[in-house]
């Protein structure tokens, strides 16, 4: 997920940087249908995530914490956001499974001890896909704050 022009890619998973100020940033993540995100944690980031749309099951410390269907339709057939959010601390192992419609969520992050980069590079656990694994084995993008 090396950031380029505000977009970080790992295969067909994207993370768009929406805002950054000091140790805080917000990213919008999108996932294609069928994506499986293995258990992992972000040891230097405290985040609050909010779902935008799609089908996504999230597990935190092994337990499901949210429903799979994140939008409902109004009478006129337009999508309506269901505000579903949750906290992921630096110590929390979490994973995800994306359903047939794909998924998108916002991540509001507080970076601790490192300059903000993309949360996909502050990662402990199995990589999300082959390209992500290659990125994790490359020199770090985030720098310690001195």
Beta strands, then each sheet from edge to edge (+ up, - down):
strand 1: 2-4
strand 2: 7-10
strand 3: 13-21
strand 4: 24-31
strand 5: 36-41
strand 6: 45-60
strand 7: 63-64
strand 8: 71-73
strand 9: 79-81
strand 10: 85-88
strand 11: 94-111
strand 12: 124-125
sheet 1: 1+ 2- 3+ 4- 11+ 5- 12+
sheet 2: 1+ 2- 3+ 4- 11+ 6- 7+
sheet 3: 1+ 2- 3+ 4- 11+ 6- 10+
sheet 4: 8+ 9-
end
